[in-house]
Amino acid sequence: MAVIGIESTAHTFGVGICEDGKIIANQKSMYQIKDKGMVPIKVAAHHSEKSSSVIKAALDEAGLNIEEIDAIGYSMGPGLGPCLAVGLRSAKRLALDNKIPLFPVNHAVAHIEVTKQRFGVADPLIVYVSGGNSQILGIEKSPFKHYHVYGETFDIGIGNMLDSFAREAGIVPSWGSEVAKVAAGGSYFEMPYTVKGMDFTFTGLLTFAVKSLALHPIKDVAYSLQETSFSMLCEASERAMLLTGKKNLIVCGGVAQSSRLKEMLEKMAKPHRRRVYVSPNELNADNGAMIAVVAESMFKSGQSFDIEKLDIKQRYRADSVEIRW
Ligand code: FE2
């Protein structure tokens, strides 16, 4: 079966197609952030403008036409309201016009599942790190099968923390990946480190790093900020891994594109004889293919939804989703 997935939680309008679990198309258009970060209404206008052409590009890449599509998935949340609404509108139009069943997909679950299914990893511990989210999760079967959150950020996501630092430091474009470039060759100095059990916070660290710009070279601040925040994730993940006894570790989400984070998590996991799995960057960046993968699983598990009643959920937590497959 062939499934289209539509992603529009934040800066990316993405459309992917999978066929029997295999990704055969993954197209996107990304809103280019200017100096002040994301203005949701402007990002949504970008998504509206690009939606038809990205859907067409994905169908062309897959060599399919819409009549050959068996199901459609869309990102229900979490995300920015105006951006999610564009994805929902596009998905509903496509589903109703062509009489195709529609599936609401949790964006975090999609990031997890695409990596889990790619590597065939059973029951992993998951480090989900993106702009708006930073959580450590794993499957629990009670009271229903779901991704339980063992630990998470108490304030902002690590990606937004790094992007905010980039903006304050005048790094352009203001992405965490650019902070990593600036950090190359930097020297470490101590920064606030806050881990409580398996939870953590980033705002105090961000404030400290921004203030440090007046006292230290930018590359030292960027390096110390990255090392400190990644170390916090490593400590919390190691505790969760040993507590749950889970044998494999998946890192997913936008910040999983960081090679340094992967390196540090591998260093942490190796003495415990645990393996770390990370998907290629195009599957960790926001994309439509991961939405298609989960929609296919939902379809095959027998779920069905009334298209007219489907909506968006800006604060849609991964742990509220029942995993039926
Ligand atoms: Fe994401």
Residues whose N, C-alpha, C, O or C-beta is under 5 A from the ligand:
A	BS01	FE2	S130 G254 N284 D286
